[in-house]
Structure formats: C-alpha cells, structure tokens
Amino acid sequence: MRAYVDTCVFGGAFDQEFAVVTQQFFDQVKHGRFSLVISATVVAEISESPLHVQAFFDELMTDYLTIVPVSLAARQLQQAYLDAGIVTGKYADDALHVAVASISDCALIVSWNFKHIVHFQKIPQYNAVNVVNGYRPLSIYSPLEVMNYDE
C-alpha cells in the first residue's frame, strides 16, 4: 500500500507517547506492508531535526522511502487548501504534505499531526477540495490506526 508519511512520524520514534507504535509501524514497513512516499519538504524538515531523528531517517532512506517532487500541481492544490481555509498560511507545509500525497496517487497519509492533518474536521475538507480539483479522496490516519494487529 502506497502511503505518504510526514516528518512527525519519524520524530515519533523518539517521542515517549508515540515511540512504541511508531517503531511497530516502521517494522511493518520493513516487512513490506507499506511502500512509503515522502516529499522534498519532509527531507528539508528532517534536516532541521535532532541528529538522532536524522540518523533514523537516513537508515530508512536507502531501502524504504521514495521521494516525490513538489510539483506545480502540488503547489496549486496546496493553495486550494489554503483558499478553502482548511489551514492558515502559517501551516502551509502541512497542506503541502496532503497535496503531494494527493497528486502522487497515495492511498493514505500516515501522520501524528492531529491538529492540521489527522483531524476529523479537516479530513473531509481536504477530500472535498481534492474531488473538486480532480483528485481522489485520501484516507488519513495515525500510525496507531494502520497497524496490523493480527500478526
């Protein structure tokens, strides 16, 4: 399953509240359950993260991550989200994560960002803008919600 992950998922591996589930999520990635997609925005944000987060990201980069470009279409969709008032310009990068996932044909977004991405009011708004702009709706979940607990 093609899944876009934003920056906070990598940092979640070192957050006391999210570490166990995040590690389990990445274990499932390593076992082939998900094909992860990131954007250049994630790479730039990771470069400003603590060194241990950068090292964790670098370990995954080689074998498990596909970087997709931030295209003009992604920027236009990001602007449509901003114009719709889903998030403000201050959180434009969060809208860009959703836009890149949408135009990159990802089935879902996995994020720990409950304020601007994994939010029950914002998800239908992102999806409405997607449909109006010719993109399919996205499923948006936290790592906790996409875990396969049957294994």
DOZAGU-89968 format. One record per residue: residue number from 1; chain; y, z, x of N, C-alpha, C, O in turn. Coordinates in Angstrom, 2 decimals. Atoms other than C-alpha are relative to their C-alpha. Example, Ala and Ser with C-alpha at 12.3 -4.5 7.8 and 13.67 -1.06 7.14 Angstrom:
{zake 1; 'A'; {-1.19; 0.00; 0.89}; {-4.50; 7.80; 12.30}; {1.20; 0.00; 0.90}; {1.18; 0.66; 1.94}},
{zake 2; 'A'; {-1.19; -0.06; -0.82}; {-1.06; 7.14; 13.67}; {1.09; 0.73; -0.77}; {2.20; 0.90; -0.26}},
***
This chain:
{zake 1; 'A'; {-1.17; 0.00; 0.84}; {0.00; 0.00; 0.00}; {1.24; 0.00; 0.89}; {1.37; 0.83; 1.79}},
{zake 2; 'A'; {-1.23; 0.15; -0.79}; {3.35; -1.08; 1.43}; {1.02; 1.03; -0.49}; {1.46; 0.99; -1.64}},
{zake 3; 'A'; {-0.90; -1.09; 0.37}; {5.65; 1.96; 1.46}; {1.16; 0.10; 0.99}; {0.95; 0.12; 2.20}},
{zake 4; 'A'; {-1.17; -0.22; -0.82}; {9.19; 2.35; 2.74}; {0.16; 1.51; 0.17}; {0.08; 2.26; -0.80}},
{zake 5; 'A'; {-0.27; -1.41; -0.26}; {9.86; 5.72; 4.40}; {1.39; 0.12; 0.62}; {1.77; -0.65; 1.50}},
{zake 6; 'A'; {-1.31; -0.22; -0.58}; {13.30; 7.04; 5.11}; {-0.06; 1.05; 1.11}; {-1.12; 1.62; 1.37}},
{zake 7; 'A'; {-0.09; -0.84; -1.18}; {14.43; 9.17; 8.02}; {-0.49; 1.43; -0.23}; {-1.13; 2.01; 0.65}},
{zake 8; 'A'; {0.34; -1.41; 0.23}; {13.89; 12.56; 6.41}; {-1.50; 0.27; -0.02}; {-1.92; 1.41; 0.17}},
{zake 9; 'A'; {1.46; -0.21; -0.03}; {10.13; 12.01; 6.20}; {-0.44; 0.35; 1.42}; {-1.32; 1.20; 1.60}},
{zake 10; 'A'; {0.36; -0.31; -1.39}; {9.91; 12.03; 10.00}; {0.45; 1.41; 0.37}; {-0.29; 2.15; 1.02}},
{zake 11; 'A'; {-0.49; -1.35; -0.25}; {12.05; 15.15; 10.23}; {-0.79; 1.05; -0.75}; {-0.91; 2.19; -0.31}},
{zake 12; 'A'; {0.79; -0.93; 0.80}; {9.92; 16.74; 7.52}; {-1.22; 0.54; 0.73}; {-1.72; 1.61; 0.39}},
{zake 13; 'A'; {1.15; -0.47; -0.79}; {7.09; 17.02; 10.04}; {0.32; 1.29; 0.75}; {-0.59; 1.98; 1.20}},
{zake 14; 'A'; {-0.40; -1.19; -0.75}; {9.09; 19.82; 11.67}; {0.76; 1.00; -0.85}; {1.30; 1.98; -0.33}},
{zake 15; 'A'; {-0.67; -0.89; 0.93}; {10.57; 21.49; 8.60}; {-1.04; 0.96; -0.57}; {-2.08; 0.52; -1.07}},
{zake 16; 'A'; {0.99; -1.00; 0.42}; {8.82; 24.73; 7.67}; {-0.50; -0.27; -1.42}; {-1.69; -0.11; -1.69}},
{zake 17; 'A'; {0.37; 0.22; 1.40}; {8.82; 23.86; 3.96}; {-0.87; -1.25; -0.19}; {-1.73; -1.27; -1.07}},
{zake 18; 'A'; {0.63; 1.29; 0.22}; {7.54; 20.29; 4.36}; {-1.02; -0.41; 1.06}; {-1.68; -1.44; 0.89}},
{zake 19; 'A'; {0.79; 0.42; -1.15}; {5.57; 20.21; 7.63}; {-1.46; -0.31; -0.34}; {-1.96; -1.35; 0.08}},
{zake 20; 'A'; {1.43; 0.19; 0.26}; {2.01; 20.57; 6.31}; {-0.23; -1.28; -0.79}; {-1.08; -2.09; -0.42}},
{zake 21; 'A'; {0.18; 1.20; 0.83}; {2.34; 17.91; 3.61}; {0.41; -1.25; 0.76}; {-0.25; -2.29; 0.65}},
{zake 22; 'A'; {-0.43; 1.16; -0.77}; {4.25; 15.58; 5.92}; {-1.07; -0.41; 1.01}; {-1.35; -1.60; 1.16}},
{zake 23; 'A'; {1.08; 0.32; -0.95}; {1.52; 15.81; 8.56}; {-1.19; -0.62; -0.73}; {-1.80; -1.56; -0.22}},
{zake 24; 'A'; {1.10; 0.57; 0.79}; {-1.10; 15.14; 5.87}; {0.32; -1.43; -0.42}; {-0.55; -2.30; -0.39}},
{zake 25; 'A'; {-0.43; 1.34; 0.37}; {0.91; 12.12; 4.70}; {-0.20; -0.95; 1.19}; {-0.77; -2.03; 1.03}},
{zake 26; 'A'; {0.14; 0.88; -1.16}; {1.04; 10.68; 8.23}; {-1.46; -0.14; 0.43}; {-1.82; -1.17; 0.99}},
{zake 27; 'A'; {1.45; 0.16; -0.24}; {-2.69; 11.37; 8.66}; {-0.56; -1.10; -0.90}; {-1.39; -1.91; -0.46}},
{zake 28; 'A'; {0.48; 1.06; 0.90}; {-3.28; 9.18; 5.61}; {0.53; -1.36; 0.44}; {-0.16; -2.37; 0.27}},
{zake 29; 'A'; {-0.52; 1.25; -0.56}; {-1.03; 6.53; 7.16}; {-0.91; -0.47; 1.13}; {-1.28; -1.65; 1.19}},
{zake 30; 'A'; {0.85; 0.36; -1.14}; {-3.16; 6.61; 10.31}; {-1.39; -0.44; -0.44}; {-2.07; -1.15; 0.30}},
{zake 31; 'A'; {1.30; 0.42; 0.53}; {-6.28; 6.16; 8.15}; {0.11; -1.24; -0.89}; {-0.85; -1.63; -1.55}},
{zake 32; 'A'; {-0.16; 1.28; 0.66}; {-4.83; 3.01; 6.58}; {0.36; 0.03; -1.48}; {0.36; -1.02; -2.12}},
{zake 33; 'A'; {-0.35; -0.06; 1.43}; {-3.82; 4.25; 3.12}; {1.34; -0.65; -0.29}; {1.53; -1.23; -1.35}},
{zake 34; 'A'; {-1.34; 0.57; 0.18}; {-0.21; 3.14; 3.59}; {0.35; -0.88; 1.19}; {-0.03; -0.60; 2.33}},
{zake 35; 'A'; {-0.62; 0.83; -1.02}; {1.49; 0.37; 5.52}; {1.48; 0.32; -0.06}; {2.15; -0.03; -1.03}},
{zake 36; 'A'; {-1.37; -0.50; 0.05}; {4.86; 1.84; 6.44}; {1.03; -1.03; 0.44}; {0.83; -1.77; 1.41}},
{zake 37; 'A'; {-1.13; 0.87; -0.27}; {8.12; -0.08; 6.40}; {1.22; 0.89; 0.21}; {1.43; 1.86; -0.52}},
{zake 38; 'A'; {-1.26; -0.67; -0.24}; {11.39; 1.14; 7.86}; {1.05; -1.07; 0.26}; {0.74; -2.24; 0.43}},
{zake 39; 'A'; {-1.09; 0.92; -0.30}; {14.78; -0.42; 8.43}; {0.67; 0.40; 1.31}; {0.39; 1.45; 1.88}},
{zake 40; 'A'; {-0.80; -0.32; -1.18}; {17.14; -0.56; 11.38}; {0.84; 1.24; -0.25}; {1.21; 1.94; 0.70}},
{zake 41; 'A'; {-0.75; -1.21; 0.34}; {19.06; 2.17; 9.54}; {-0.81; 1.24; 0.36}; {-0.26; 2.21; 0.89}},
{zake 42; 'A'; {0.86; -1.13; -0.37}; {16.09; 4.52; 9.98}; {-0.02; 0.16; 1.51}; {0.10; 1.28; 2.02}},
{zake 43; 'A'; {0.03; -0.06; -1.46}; {15.89; 3.64; 13.67}; {1.29; 0.61; 0.54}; {1.26; 1.45; 1.44}},
{zake 44; 'A'; {-1.29; -0.54; -0.44}; {19.61; 4.38; 14.10}; {0.12; 1.49; -0.32}; {0.61; 2.26; 0.51}},
{zake 45; 'A'; {-0.07; -1.41; 0.36}; {19.36; 7.68; 12.23}; {-0.94; 0.85; 0.86}; {-0.59; 1.97; 1.24}},
{zake 46; 'A'; {0.94; -0.73; -0.87}; {16.30; 8.73; 14.26}; {0.60; 0.20; 1.38}; {0.38; 1.23; 2.01}},
{zake 47; 'A'; {-0.59; -0.12; -1.34}; {18.23; 8.07; 17.47}; {0.99; 1.16; 0.10}; {1.30; 1.61; 1.20}},
{zake 48; 'A'; {-0.92; -1.14; 0.02}; {20.62; 10.85; 16.40}; {-0.72; 1.31; -0.34}; {-0.09; 2.35; -0.45}},
{zake 49; 'A'; {0.80; -1.17; 0.37}; {17.78; 13.27; 15.54}; {-0.37; 0.81; 1.24}; {-0.22; 0.32; 2.37}},
{zake 50; 'A'; {0.48; -0.79; -1.14}; {16.45; 16.09; 17.73}; {-1.10; -0.74; 0.76}; {-1.81; -1.58; 0.20}},
{zake 51; 'A'; {0.94; 0.70; -0.86}; {14.27; 14.96; 20.62}; {-1.44; 0.07; -0.49}; {-2.18; -0.90; -0.34}},
{zake 52; 'A'; {1.38; -0.10; 0.47}; {11.03; 16.25; 19.08}; {-0.24; -0.93; -1.19}; {-1.36; -1.43; -1.35}},
{zake 53; 'A'; {0.13; 0.96; 1.11}; {11.66; 14.12; 15.95}; {-0.07; -1.41; 0.57}; {-0.87; -2.23; 0.11}},
{zake 54; 'A'; {0.04; 1.31; -0.64}; {12.38; 11.10; 18.16}; {-1.36; -0.27; 0.62}; {-1.89; -1.38; 0.51}},
{zake 55; 'A'; {1.31; 0.17; -0.64}; {9.15; 11.66; 20.07}; {-1.09; -0.25; -1.04}; {-1.96; -1.10; -0.84}},
{zake 56; 'A'; {0.96; 0.18; 1.08}; {7.14; 11.96; 16.85}; {0.12; -1.42; -0.57}; {-0.89; -2.10; -0.79}},
{zake 57; 'A'; {-0.26; 1.36; 0.50}; {8.74; 8.75; 15.55}; {-0.54; -1.04; 0.99}; {-1.20; -2.00; 0.58}},
{zake 58; 'A'; {0.45; 0.96; -1.03}; {8.02; 6.94; 18.84}; {-1.52; -0.12; 0.02}; {-2.04; -1.21; 0.24}},
{zake 59; 'A'; {1.47; 0.05; 0.05}; {4.33; 7.87; 18.59}; {-0.50; -0.89; -1.13}; {-1.48; -1.61; -0.98}},
{zake 60; 'A'; {0.39; 0.78; 1.17}; {4.11; 6.26; 15.17}; {0.47; -1.45; 0.08}; {-0.15; -2.35; -0.49}},
{zake 61; 'A'; {-0.65; 1.31; -0.05}; {6.31; 3.28; 16.01}; {-0.96; -1.10; 0.44}; {-0.96; -2.18; -0.15}},
{zake 62; 'A'; {0.83; 1.04; -0.59}; {3.74; 1.39; 18.04}; {-1.02; -0.56; -0.97}; {-1.19; -1.78; -1.05}},
{zake 63; 'A'; {1.14; 0.46; 0.79}; {0.90; 1.23; 15.56}; {0.19; 0.02; -1.51}; {-0.56; -0.64; -2.23}},
{zake 64; 'A'; {0.00; -0.26; 1.44}; {2.06; 2.24; 12.10}; {1.27; -0.40; -0.74}; {1.32; -0.28; -1.96}},
{zake 65; 'A'; {-1.27; 0.29; 0.64}; {5.62; 1.08; 11.41}; {0.40; -1.46; 0.17}; {0.25; -2.03; 1.25}},
{zake 66; 'A'; {-0.57; 1.34; -0.03}; {7.10; -2.31; 10.54}; {1.49; 0.14; -0.27}; {1.88; 0.74; -1.27}},
{zake 67; 'A'; {-1.45; -0.04; 0.19}; {10.85; -2.67; 10.96}; {0.42; -1.28; -0.70}; {0.10; -2.38; -0.26}},
{zake 68; 'A'; {-0.56; 1.16; 0.69}; {12.57; -4.96; 8.46}; {1.51; 0.00; 0.21}; {2.12; 1.06; 0.33}},
{zake 69; 'A'; {-1.45; 0.06; -0.25}; {16.12; -6.19; 8.96}; {0.81; 0.44; -1.21}; {0.33; 0.41; -2.35}},
{zake 70; 'A'; {-0.95; -0.28; 1.06}; {19.09; -5.05; 6.95}; {0.76; -1.30; -0.23}; {1.70; -1.64; 0.48}},
{zake 71; 'A'; {-0.52; 1.35; 0.27}; {19.93; -8.42; 5.44}; {1.24; 0.05; -0.89}; {1.62; 1.11; -1.40}},
{zake 72; 'A'; {-1.13; 0.12; 0.91}; {22.91; -9.64; 3.47}; {-0.44; 0.36; -1.42}; {0.31; 1.03; -2.15}},
{zake 73; 'A'; {0.51; -0.33; 1.34}; {20.77; -9.37; 0.31}; {-0.11; 1.52; -0.18}; {0.20; 2.04; -1.25}},
{zake 74; 'A'; {0.09; -1.46; 0.08}; {20.12; -5.69; 1.10}; {1.39; 0.62; -0.13}; {1.58; 1.55; -0.90}},
{zake 75; 'A'; {-1.37; -0.53; 0.08}; {23.83; -5.06; 1.62}; {0.59; -0.25; -1.39}; {1.31; 0.59; -1.93}},
{zake 76; 'A'; {-0.51; 0.30; 1.34}; {24.63; -6.76; -1.69}; {-0.64; 0.92; -1.05}; {0.05; 1.38; -1.96}},
{zake 77; 'A'; {0.66; -0.91; 0.94}; {22.04; -4.67; -3.54}; {0.51; 1.43; 0.19}; {0.70; 2.15; -0.78}},
{zake 78; 'A'; {-0.60; -1.31; -0.28}; {23.35; -1.53; -1.83}; {1.35; 0.11; -0.72}; {1.63; 1.13; -1.35}},
{zake 79; 'A'; {-1.32; -0.02; 0.65}; {26.82; -2.42; -3.11}; {-0.14; 0.08; -1.52}; {0.66; 0.73; -2.18}},
{zake 80; 'A'; {0.24; -0.07; 1.45}; {25.43; -2.93; -6.62}; {-0.33; 1.44; -0.41}; {0.12; 1.89; -1.47}},
{zake 81; 'A'; {0.29; -1.41; 0.29}; {24.04; 0.63; -6.50}; {1.29; 0.83; 0.05}; {1.51; 1.69; -0.81}},
{zake 82; 'A'; {-1.26; -0.73; -0.13}; {27.42; 1.93; -5.33}; {0.91; -0.32; -1.18}; {1.53; 0.58; -1.75}},
{zake 83; 'A'; {-0.84; 0.41; 1.14}; {29.26; -0.07; -8.01}; {-0.48; 0.64; -1.30}; {0.32; 0.93; -2.18}},
{zake 84; 'A'; {0.57; -0.63; 1.20}; {26.90; 1.41; -10.62}; {0.20; 1.52; 0.00}; {-0.10; 2.18; -0.99}},
{zake 85; 'A'; {-0.26; -1.43; -0.07}; {27.86; 4.90; -9.44}; {-1.24; 0.86; 0.21}; {-1.22; 2.06; -0.07}},
{zake 86; 'A'; {1.23; -0.78; -0.23}; {24.32; 5.93; -8.52}; {0.23; 1.03; 1.10}; {-0.16; 2.19; 0.97}},
{zake 87; 'A'; {-0.45; -0.90; -1.06}; {25.63; 7.42; -5.29}; {1.41; -0.45; 0.39}; {1.83; -1.56; 0.07}},
{zake 88; 'A'; {-1.34; 0.34; -0.47}; {29.09; 7.50; -3.75}; {-0.09; -0.64; 1.39}; {-1.15; -0.64; 2.02}},
{zake 89; 'A'; {-0.06; 0.62; -1.32}; {30.16; 5.70; -0.61}; {-0.40; 0.92; 1.13}; {-0.88; 0.47; 2.17}},
{zake 90; 'A'; {0.39; -0.98; -1.03}; {29.57; 8.89; 1.35}; {-1.50; -0.05; 0.26}; {-1.95; 0.26; 1.37}},
{zake 91; 'A'; {1.46; 0.06; -0.13}; {25.83; 8.38; 0.74}; {-0.51; -1.43; -0.06}; {-1.60; -1.70; -0.56}},
{zake 92; 'A'; {0.35; 1.43; 0.03}; {25.79; 4.61; 1.15}; {-1.30; -0.30; 0.75}; {-2.03; -1.22; 0.36}},
{zake 93; 'A'; {1.25; 0.25; -0.72}; {22.93; 4.81; 3.68}; {-1.22; 0.31; -0.87}; {-2.25; -0.34; -0.73}},
{zake 94; 'A'; {1.10; -0.28; 0.91}; {20.72; 6.38; 1.01}; {-0.22; -1.19; -0.94}; {-1.36; -1.58; -1.20}},
{zake 95; 'A'; {0.10; 1.20; 0.83}; {21.48; 3.42; -1.25}; {-0.56; -1.17; 0.80}; {-1.30; -2.00; 0.26}},
{zake 96; 'A'; {0.51; 1.08; -0.84}; {20.74; 1.11; 1.66}; {-1.51; 0.13; 0.20}; {-2.22; -0.88; 0.21}},
{zake 97; 'A'; {1.45; -0.19; -0.11}; {17.27; 2.64; 2.11}; {-0.69; -0.58; -1.24}; {-1.69; -1.29; -1.12}},
{zake 98; 'A'; {0.60; 0.49; 1.24}; {16.50; 1.88; -1.55}; {0.11; -1.53; -0.06}; {-0.83; -2.20; -0.47}},
{zake 99; 'A'; {-0.20; 1.44; 0.04}; {17.94; -1.62; -1.25}; {-0.96; -0.73; 0.94}; {-1.55; -1.74; 0.56}},
{zake 100; 'A'; {0.91; 0.64; -0.95}; {15.92; -2.50; 1.85}; {-1.43; 0.03; -0.52}; {-2.16; -0.95; -0.42}},
{zake 101; 'A'; {1.35; -0.09; 0.57}; {12.74; -1.24; 0.21}; {-0.17; -1.00; -1.14}; {-1.23; -1.62; -1.27}},
{zake 102; 'A'; {0.07; 0.91; 1.15}; {13.51; -3.29; -2.89}; {-0.13; -1.45; 0.42}; {-0.96; -2.18; -0.13}},
{zake 103; 'A'; {0.05; 1.41; -0.39}; {14.12; -6.58; -1.13}; {-1.17; -0.30; 0.93}; {-1.50; -1.46; 1.16}},
{zake 104; 'A'; {1.12; 0.18; -0.93}; {11.20; -6.01; 1.28}; {-1.35; 0.06; -0.72}; {-2.40; 0.13; -0.07}},
{zake 105; 'A'; {1.21; 0.02; 0.82}; {8.68; -6.00; -1.56}; {-0.91; 1.20; 0.25}; {-2.14; 1.07; 0.29}},
{zake 106; 'A'; {0.78; -1.23; -0.13}; {7.59; -2.42; -1.01}; {-0.41; 0.47; -1.39}; {0.33; 0.31; -2.36}},
{zake 107; 'A'; {0.47; -0.53; 1.27}; {5.54; -0.84; -3.77}; {0.67; 1.33; -0.32}; {0.86; 1.68; -1.48}},
{zake 108; 'A'; {-0.60; -1.31; 0.22}; {7.18; 2.53; -3.26}; {0.85; 0.43; 1.17}; {0.77; -0.11; 2.27}},
{zake 109; 'A'; {-0.77; -0.70; -1.02}; {9.62; 4.66; -1.35}; {-0.55; 1.41; 0.06}; {-0.81; 2.04; -0.96}},
{zake 110; 'A'; {0.42; -1.38; -0.21}; {8.48; 7.95; 0.14}; {1.15; 0.69; 0.73}; {1.60; 0.24; 1.79}},
{zake 111; 'A'; {-1.17; -0.69; -0.55}; {11.26; 10.44; 0.85}; {-0.02; 1.47; -0.38}; {-0.60; 1.86; -1.39}},
{zake 112; 'A'; {-0.25; -1.40; 0.34}; {12.13; 14.12; 0.96}; {1.43; 0.16; -0.51}; {1.86; 1.29; -0.74}},
{zake 113; 'A'; {-1.40; -0.08; 0.42}; {15.70; 13.29; -0.15}; {0.06; 0.13; -1.53}; {0.11; -0.87; -2.25}},
{zake 114; 'A'; {0.02; -0.27; 1.43}; {15.73; 14.94; -3.58}; {1.37; -0.13; -0.65}; {1.48; -0.17; -1.88}},
{zake 115; 'A'; {-1.34; 0.07; 0.56}; {19.48; 14.68; -4.00}; {0.42; -1.43; -0.35}; {1.06; -1.65; -1.38}},
{zake 116; 'A'; {-0.51; 1.36; 0.19}; {20.05; 10.93; -3.68}; {-1.06; -1.08; -0.18}; {-0.73; -2.20; -0.55}},
{zake 117; 'A'; {1.05; 1.02; 0.13}; {16.68; 9.15; -3.74}; {-1.08; 0.46; -0.97}; {-1.26; -0.16; -2.02}},
{zake 118; 'A'; {1.09; -0.50; 0.84}; {13.79; 11.16; -5.24}; {0.62; 0.94; -1.05}; {0.49; 2.16; -0.96}},
{zake 119; 'A'; {-0.72; -0.78; 1.00}; {15.79; 12.29; -8.26}; {-0.21; -0.62; -1.36}; {-0.02; -1.82; -1.54}},
{zake 120; 'A'; {0.42; 0.51; 1.31}; {14.76; 11.97; -11.90}; {1.09; -0.79; -0.72}; {0.77; -1.65; -1.54}},
{zake 121; 'A'; {-1.07; 0.77; 0.65}; {18.19; 10.67; -13.00}; {0.33; -1.27; 0.77}; {0.72; -2.27; 0.17}},
{zake 122; 'A'; {-0.38; 1.15; -0.82}; {18.73; 8.27; -10.11}; {-1.06; -1.10; 0.02}; {-0.73; -2.28; 0.09}},
{zake 123; 'A'; {1.07; 0.99; -0.09}; {15.33; 6.55; -10.05}; {0.14; -1.08; -1.09}; {0.09; -2.26; -0.76}},
{zake 124; 'A'; {-0.16; 1.07; 0.99}; {15.80; 4.76; -13.41}; {1.29; -0.80; 0.19}; {1.35; -1.98; -0.18}},
{zake 125; 'A'; {-1.23; 0.74; -0.27}; {19.34; 3.84; -12.38}; {-0.21; -1.04; 1.10}; {0.22; -2.19; 0.97}},
{zake 126; 'A'; {0.32; 0.98; -1.05}; {18.15; 2.24; -9.13}; {-0.82; -1.14; -0.59}; {-0.56; -2.31; -0.31}},
{zake 127; 'A'; {0.89; 1.03; 0.55}; {15.45; 0.41; -11.08}; {0.71; -0.91; -0.99}; {0.40; -2.10; -1.05}},
{zake 128; 'A'; {-0.77; 0.85; 0.90}; {17.89; -0.83; -13.74}; {0.82; -1.02; 0.79}; {0.87; -2.19; 0.43}},
{zake 129; 'A'; {-0.77; 0.91; -0.85}; {20.12; -2.30; -11.03}; {-0.93; -1.03; 0.64}; {-0.58; -2.21; 0.74}},
{zake 130; 'A'; {0.96; 0.94; -0.57}; {17.04; -3.84; -9.40}; {-0.33; -1.11; -0.99}; {-0.29; -2.29; -0.64}},
{zake 131; 'A'; {0.40; 0.99; 1.00}; {15.98; -5.57; -12.60}; {1.14; -0.98; -0.30}; {0.93; -2.19; -0.38}},
{zake 132; 'A'; {-1.16; 0.86; 0.26}; {19.49; -6.88; -13.31}; {0.21; -0.99; 1.14}; {0.68; -2.10; 0.93}},
{zake 133; 'A'; {-0.22; 0.85; -1.18}; {19.57; -8.30; -9.77}; {-1.25; -0.79; 0.41}; {-1.27; -1.40; 1.48}},
{zake 134; 'A'; {1.18; 0.83; -0.25}; {16.12; -9.90; -9.94}; {-1.07; 0.62; 0.88}; {-1.95; -0.09; 1.38}},
{zake 135; 'A'; {1.01; -0.69; -0.81}; {14.09; -7.29; -8.05}; {-0.85; 0.87; -0.92}; {-0.42; 1.30; -1.99}},
{zake 136; 'A'; {0.88; -0.83; 0.83}; {11.14; -5.34; -9.35}; {0.35; 1.47; 0.15}; {0.92; 1.89; 1.17}},
{zake 137; 'A'; {-0.22; -1.44; -0.10}; {11.38; -1.64; -10.11}; {-0.88; 0.60; 1.10}; {-1.95; 0.09; 1.41}},
{zake 138; 'A'; {0.71; -0.71; -1.06}; {10.28; 0.75; -7.37}; {-0.52; 1.33; -0.51}; {0.09; 1.98; -1.36}},
{zake 139; 'A'; {0.46; -1.38; 0.18}; {8.17; 3.86; -7.54}; {0.60; 0.81; 1.15}; {0.55; 0.38; 2.30}},
{zake 140; 'A'; {-0.66; -0.83; -1.02}; {9.98; 6.64; -5.68}; {-0.59; 1.41; -0.10}; {-0.51; 2.06; -1.15}},
{zake 141; 'A'; {0.72; -1.26; -0.02}; {8.08; 9.77; -4.65}; {0.26; 0.78; 1.29}; {0.70; 0.22; 2.29}},
{zake 142; 'A'; {0.05; -0.81; -1.22}; {7.99; 12.64; -2.19}; {-1.40; -0.18; 0.61}; {-2.31; -0.62; -0.08}},
{zake 143; 'A'; {1.35; 0.06; -0.60}; {5.07; 12.74; 0.28}; {-1.02; 0.82; -0.79}; {-2.19; 0.43; -0.88}},
{zake 144; 'A'; {0.89; -0.85; 0.77}; {3.58; 15.52; -1.84}; {-0.62; -0.76; -1.18}; {-1.77; -0.51; -1.55}},
{zake 145; 'A'; {0.44; 0.71; 1.20}; {3.28; 13.15; -4.80}; {-0.90; -1.21; 0.28}; {-1.50; -1.75; -0.64}},
{zake 146; 'A'; {0.82; 1.18; -0.31}; {1.47; 10.33; -2.98}; {-1.27; 0.36; 0.78}; {-2.01; -0.52; 1.22}},
{zake 147; 'A'; {1.17; -0.43; -0.75}; {-1.20; 12.40; -1.29}; {-1.27; -0.30; -0.78}; {-1.31; -0.19; -2.00}},
{zake 148; 'A'; {1.32; 0.19; 0.58}; {-4.83; 11.53; -1.92}; {-0.77; 1.28; 0.24}; {-1.19; 1.55; 1.37}},
{zake 149; 'A'; {0.63; -1.31; -0.14}; {-6.43; 14.91; -2.56}; {-1.51; -0.06; -0.20}; {-2.17; 0.97; -0.12}},
{zake 150; 'A'; {1.43; 0.13; 0.25}; {-9.93; 13.53; -3.27}; {-0.83; -0.09; 1.28}; {-2.06; -0.06; 1.22}},
{zake 151; 'A'; {0.73; 0.19; -1.26}; {-10.84; 13.15; 0.39}; {-0.34; 1.33; 0.64}; {-0.95; 1.37; 1.70}},
***
